[in-house]
Amino acid sequence: MNALWLDLLNSDWHDYKGGGRDEDRLENRQWLRKFLNKWEALQIEPDYPSIIKELKALRTLIRKMADDFRSEKGIRKADLNSFNTILENSPMVSRIEEVSQGYSISRYSINPGQGSILADIASSFVEILVQGETERIKICQNKDCRWIFYDQSKNRSRKWCEGGTGCGNLMKVRRFRDRQNNIENKQHNKKL
């Protein structure tokens, strides 16, 4: 799933290989500009210190809500109120458009600015809450990674953020090496 809210959450990057490095990609103007351009949110030149601060606050709020889903607490009333305040800051207009496979809805802000950028991100998360299945919001089980992902697998069994290329592959290799080490240790102990 390619979603605005996921990209924001995962801008808090940690070295999934266990090197201990981390990076707040919101602090990197090139990354931030690319992020905003990717999602067509850069209709104005943002006030970087301000937008970074607001995006970090929204990222913290969404992360807290995602963590609450994983612990089955549900959304706290205060978090819901904070979210609604963000959504109220940007009047959105919806349009229905004909596409090759039927119709789609597009939304755009009649008041572009930083508030609309935050509202767009918040709206993308709200769509998951309303239409999606919140149990599919997961935290990568690689303790070094901490990325959030939306599990689109049929049986909802995905455990890692990137199955075959990132953490999934890394964890598979680690389990294999652990088994090999256990076998070697058992053989070594038999010889003693």
C-alpha positions as semicolon CSV with decimal commas, in nm:
position;residue;x (nm);y (nm);z (nm)
1;M;0,000;0,000;0,000
2;N;0,130;0,337;-0,096
3;A;-0,025;0,588;0,145
4;L;0,056;0,939;0,252
5;W;0,023;0,863;0,624
6;L;0,258;0,563;0,596
7;D;0,524;0,771;0,424
8;L;0,498;1,030;0,700
9;L;0,522;0,770;0,978
10;N;0,816;0,597;0,819
11;S;1,006;0,925;0,779
12;D;1,136;0,835;1,126
13;W;1,393;0,593;0,984
14;H;1,593;0,337;1,185
15;D;1,866;0,108;1,056
16;Y;1,673;-0,217;1,019
17;K;2,001;-0,410;1,003
18;G;2,074;-0,329;1,366
19;G;2,353;-0,075;1,321
20;G;2,188;0,165;1,563
21;R;2,171;0,451;1,313
22;D;1,854;0,654;1,277
23;E;1,745;0,952;1,077
24;D;1,451;1,188;1,098
25;R;1,395;1,239;0,728
26;L;1,168;1,536;0,793
27;E;1,486;1,726;0,886
28;N;1,623;1,664;0,536
29;R;1,482;1,937;0,307
30;Q;1,549;1,734;-0,007
31;W;1,359;1,436;0,131
32;L;1,076;1,661;0,255
33;R;1,045;1,838;-0,081
34;K;1,039;1,499;-0,261
35;F;0,775;1,372;-0,015
36;L;0,554;1,677;-0,067
37;N;0,600;1,665;-0,445
38;K;0,524;1,293;-0,460
39;W;0,189;1,351;-0,298
40;E;0,125;1,674;-0,489
41;A;0,108;1,861;-0,159
42;L;0,364;2,123;-0,255
43;Q;0,136;2,389;-0,399
44;I;0,312;2,660;-0,203
45;E;0,664;2,714;-0,073
46;P;0,635;2,590;0,285
47;D;0,774;2,760;0,591
48;Y;1,018;2,478;0,658
49;P;1,067;2,518;1,034
50;S;0,691;2,542;1,084
51;I;0,590;2,256;0,850
52;I;0,858;2,028;0,997
53;K;0,729;2,096;1,350
54;E;0,367;2,035;1,244
55;L;0,451;1,720;1,048
56;K;0,644;1,581;1,346
57;A;0,346;1,647;1,574
58;L;0,109;1,477;1,327
59;R;0,351;1,185;1,287
60;T;0,360;1,141;1,665
61;L;-0,020;1,151;1,683
62;I;-0,069;0,896;1,403
63;R;0,203;0,671;1,548
64;K;0,034;0,683;1,889
65;M;-0,298;0,591;1,729
66;A;-0,137;0,306;1,532
67;D;0,028;0,175;1,850
68;D;-0,311;0,192;2,025
69;F;-0,466;-0,018;1,747
70;R;-0,198;-0,282;1,795
71;S;-0,267;-0,292;2,169
72;E;-0,644;-0,286;2,099
73;K;-0,701;0,026;2,311
74;G;-0,886;0,209;2,035
75;I;-0,866;0,580;1,967
76;R;-0,852;0,807;2,269
77;K;-1,104;1,092;2,269
78;A;-0,828;1,354;2,301
79;D;-0,647;1,208;1,998
80;L;-0,970;1,207;1,799
81;N;-1,026;1,574;1,890
82;S;-0,669;1,662;1,786
83;F;-0,722;1,482;1,458
84;N;-1,049;1,662;1,391
85;T;-0,881;1,997;1,454
86;I;-0,625;1,914;1,185
87;L;-0,899;1,806;0,943
88;E;-1,097;2,124;1,007
89;N;-0,804;2,345;0,907
90;S;-0,843;2,271;0,538
91;P;-1,169;2,294;0,349
92;M;-1,158;2,021;0,087
93;V;-1,359;1,997;-0,233
94;S;-1,444;1,658;-0,380
95;R;-1,487;1,583;-0,749
96;I;-1,603;1,268;-0,918
97;E;-1,410;1,179;-1,230
98;E;-1,453;0,915;-1,494
99;V;-1,161;0,674;-1,518
100;S;-1,098;0,365;-1,732
101;Q;-1,257;0,129;-1,479
102;G;-1,550;0,344;-1,370
103;Y;-1,532;0,647;-1,145
104;S;-1,300;0,786;-0,884
105;I;-1,319;1,065;-0,635
106;S;-1,050;1,326;-0,609
107;R;-1,014;1,584;-0,336
108;Y;-0,832;1,910;-0,341
109;S;-0,804;2,201;-0,107
110;I;-0,965;2,533;-0,191
111;N;-0,720;2,691;0,052
112;P;-0,378;2,539;-0,025
113;G;-0,120;2,578;0,247
114;Q;0,041;2,397;0,534
115;G;-0,295;2,328;0,695
116;S;-0,414;2,152;0,381
117;I;-0,096;1,941;0,368
118;L;-0,158;1,821;0,724
119;A;-0,527;1,765;0,651
120;D;-0,440;1,558;0,341
121;I;-0,214;1,335;0,549
122;A;-0,472;1,305;0,826
123;S;-0,743;1,226;0,569
124;S;-0,536;0,944;0,422
125;F;-0,519;0,787;0,769
126;V;-0,892;0,844;0,830
127;E;-0,969;0,656;0,507
128;I;-0,795;0,351;0,652
129;L;-0,992;0,385;0,974
130;V;-1,324;0,416;0,793
131;Q;-1,276;0,181;0,497
132;G;-0,988;-0,040;0,596
133;E;-0,938;-0,292;0,864
134;T;-0,738;-0,148;1,151
135;E;-0,602;-0,490;1,246
136;R;-0,404;-0,471;0,922
137;I;-0,203;-0,177;1,061
138;K;0,110;-0,345;1,191
139;I;0,450;-0,264;1,331
140;C;0,745;-0,448;1,177
141;Q;0,854;-0,728;1,411
142;N;1,218;-0,652;1,343
143;K;1,303;-0,476;1,671
144;D;1,560;-0,261;1,490
145;C;1,318;-0,132;1,226
146;R;0,995;-0,002;1,389
147;W;0,828;0,081;1,055
148;I;0,452;0,077;1,029
149;F;0,291;-0,103;0,737
150;Y;-0,053;-0,202;0,617
151;D;-0,077;-0,580;0,585
152;Q;-0,248;-0,657;0,255
153;S;-0,181;-1,029;0,271
154;K;-0,484;-1,253;0,229
155;N;-0,450;-1,418;0,570
156;R;-0,318;-1,106;0,748
157;S;-0,005;-1,289;0,858
158;R;0,266;-1,053;0,740
159;K;0,517;-0,973;1,014
160;W;0,774;-0,751;0,847
161;C;0,755;-0,424;0,659
162;E;0,913;-0,553;0,339
163;G;0,870;-0,924;0,285
164;G;1,133;-1,027;0,032
165;T;1,371;-0,735;0,013
166;G;1,415;-0,570;0,352
167;C;1,330;-0,693;0,697
168;G;1,156;-1,012;0,584
169;N;1,465;-1,132;0,403
170;L;1,696;-1,016;0,682
171;M;1,497;-1,200;0,947
172;K;1,488;-1,517;0,733
173;V;1,868;-1,506;0,703
174;R;1,905;-1,446;1,079
175;R;1,681;-1,744;1,162
176;F;1,878;-1,963;0,920
177;R;2,209;-1,858;1,077
178;D;2,072;-1,918;1,428
179;R;1,966;-2,271;1,328
180;Q;2,308;-2,336;1,173
181;N;2,483;-2,209;1,488
182;N;2,262;-2,430;1,706
183;I;2,344;-2,735;1,493
184;E;2,716;-2,656;1,506
185;N;2,703;-2,604;1,884
186;K;2,524;-2,937;1,934
187;Q;2,781;-3,115;1,717
188;H;3,064;-2,944;1,904
189;N;2,916;-3,043;2,243
190;K;2,882;-3,408;2,129
191;K;3,252;-3,417;2,046
192;L;3,340;-3,298;2,395
